[in-house]
């Protein structure tokens, strides 16, 4: 199910297309001197905005698959780390030597929060996708460090294959590949949102705050504030959606 903000972006672009069709129907009566609201420029702005939405939607399936694979890869991590730390402590003559791996265990423990690609960042926050990935990146890095730490101690020689350093290193590499795969497919979504927000909501050039107001001012100047033309245009609602907040236009 699409998020409310995602639906809002789509509605803005759909209504802008309807506005372009209506302005074109006015024929020679729609003849503004301002280049940015002339019909060719409005059509180009609509095309760019529509393409920005499509780019984000096209990137979602690959991201969802990569996140699912990442979660599956990380699922055994906590229990495995607990076993590794126990095995490491069991082989030590001085329990104090386990302090470093115990500290790393605490950093690794805890589930990474699954990224919701449809959740928009709140005001002043990073994109939720980036925040989620940071959690996984940190867990993977700390696990890699834990493996190196226990591998440097010649006393750690478990008989269980799944606890051996070579096996753990291979698993650490798998985790790294899983996080890197998500990073790669997340980038188009994050960059796509930036591009979309610029096209739709930039204060000076964006569709909602700038273009719509300029078009309405021109229509009023030609037809009058109480004209059927401006009344029809006002039925096309636009919402400024920035950092999780909305403002009607």
N, C-alpha and C positions, 0 to 999 in steps of 0.2 A: 504494500500500500504506500502511495506517495505521501510524503510529509506535507503539512499545510503550507510551509514556506515554499516547497518545491512546486506545489500546485499554484501558489501565488505568482511565482515567476512565469509559469506557463500561461496563466491567465493574462498577465500583463502583455506578453508577446502576442497571444491570440487576439486580444483587444486592439493591439497596435496594428495588426494586419487588417482588422475590420475598419479601423480608422483610415488606413491607407486606401482601402477600397472606396470608402465613402468620399474621401477628398478627391479621388480620381473621378468620381461621378459628378462632381461639381464643374468639371470641364474648365473652360477658360476663366471662370469666376474664381478659381483657386490659383492665384498667380503671385505668391509672395516674393518680395525682393531678397529676403534672407535666404541665402543658398542652402543652409542646413535644414530648412523645412520645405524645400522644393520637393516635388514628388520623387524624382530619381534618387535624391539623398535619403528620403524617408524609406523608400523601398530597399535601398542598400542597408540602412540601419536595421530594418526588419529582418532582412536575410542574415545579417551578422548575428543578431540576437537569437534568431531561430537556430542557427547553426551552433551557437554556444550551448543551447539547451540540449541539442542532439548529441554533441560531443560528450557531455556529462553522462547522458543516458547510455550511450554506446560503451562507456568505460565501466559501467556498474557491474555487468556480469563477470568480467574477468577479475574484478576486485573481489567480488563476493566469493568466487571460487578460490582465490588465493588466500583469503581470510579463513575460509573453512579448512584449507590444507594446513595453514599455520596453527589453527587451534588444535587440529588433530596431532600435529607434530609436538606441540607443547603439553598436551594432555598428560603424558606420563612423567613429566619433569619433576614435579614436587615429590612424588613418592620415590622416584629414583634418587634424587638428591638426599633424601632422608636415609636411604640405604647406604649410599656412598659415604656419607658423614659417619654413620655408625661403623661401617667397615674400616674407615680411616682411624677413628678413635680406638677401635679394637686392636689395631696393629701398633699403636704408639706406646712407648714406655713412659713418656711424660704427657699427661692429658692436656697440659697447657699449650702444647704444640697444635692442638686442634682449634684454638681460638679463631684463627684466620678463616678456616673452612666453615666454622659455625657462623661467623659473621656473614660470609658469602651466602650461606644457606638462608639466612633471614632475608637477604636482599632478593634471593631467587623465589622464595615462597610467595604464594598468592597468585591468583589467576589474573592474567592480563585482561583488561576490559576490551571486549570485542567492539571493533569500530562499526558504527552505523553510517554508511556512506550517504544516507539521506538526511542525517541530522546536521543542521547548519550550526556554525559556531555562534555562541552567545557574545554579547558585546565585550570586547577586551580579551576574548579568549582565542587561542589557536584553533585551527580546524580540528574537530573531534577525531578525525582520521590520524592526524599527526600525533595527537596526544596519546591515542591508543597504541600507535606503533612505537612510541618512545618507551612504553612499558615493556613491550616485547623485546625491543632492542636491548634494554637494560638487563632483562632477565637472561637473554642469550649471552651477553658480554660477561655477566657475572658467572654464569655456568662455565664459560670458556676459561675464565680465570681460576675457577675451582678445580677444573681438570688439570690445568697446568700446575697448580699448587700441590695437589696430591701426587701428581706424576713426578714432581721433583723430589719426593721423599722415597728413598729406596726401600723403606720398610713397608710401603703400600704394595702388596703383592697378592691380591685376592685370587682365590681359585675359581670364583664364579665369573663366567665369561662376560655377563652383562655389567659387571662392576670393574672389569679391567680397563686400564687407561686407554688402550687402543679402541675399545668399544665405545667408551665415553667420548673420546675425541671424534669418532665418526658421528656420533649422535649430535655433538656440538656443531659439527659442520652442517648436519641436516637442518638444525635450528637456524643457523645463519642463512642458509639457502632459502628457508621458508620466509624469514623476515625480509630478506632482500627481494624476494618475489612479490611480496605485498608492497614494498616501497616502490617498486617499478610501476605497478598498475594503479597505485594510489595517486601518483604524480599527475596523471591527466585529469583526475577528478578535482584535486586541489587547485591546479592551474586553471581548470575549466571554470570553477566557481569564481576565481579572481577575474577572469576575462568576462564572464557573464555579469558580475556585479559592476564592472567598469562600464560595460555597454548599456546596462539598464539603469544604473543608479549614480553614476558620477555626477557630482553637483553641477558641473558646468556643461557637460556634453551628454549626459545620460538620457536615455529615452524618457524615463518617468519624471525626473525633476526639471529637465531643461526642454526637451523637444515638445512634450505634451503642452506645457504652459505656453510655449512660443506659438504653437499651432492654434491654441484656443484664443490667444490674444489677437492673432491675425484674423481668425474667423469673426470675432467680435468687431474688429475694426471694419470688416467688409459688410457683415450682415446685421450687426447690432447685438446688444447683450441679451435681448429677449427673443431673438430669432429662433425659428425652428431648427436651423442648422446647428447652432451652438447647443441647443437643448438636446438634440440627438447625440452630439459628440459627448455631452456630459453624462449620457447613459452608459458610455464605455468607461468602466471604472479601472483605475490604475492604483496600485499600492506600492509605496516605496518600502522595500524589504532589505534592511541592512542590519547585520549582526543580530538576527533573531527578533528585530523590532520592525513594525510596519506603520506606515503612514499613508492614509488615503489621499489620492489626488483627484 
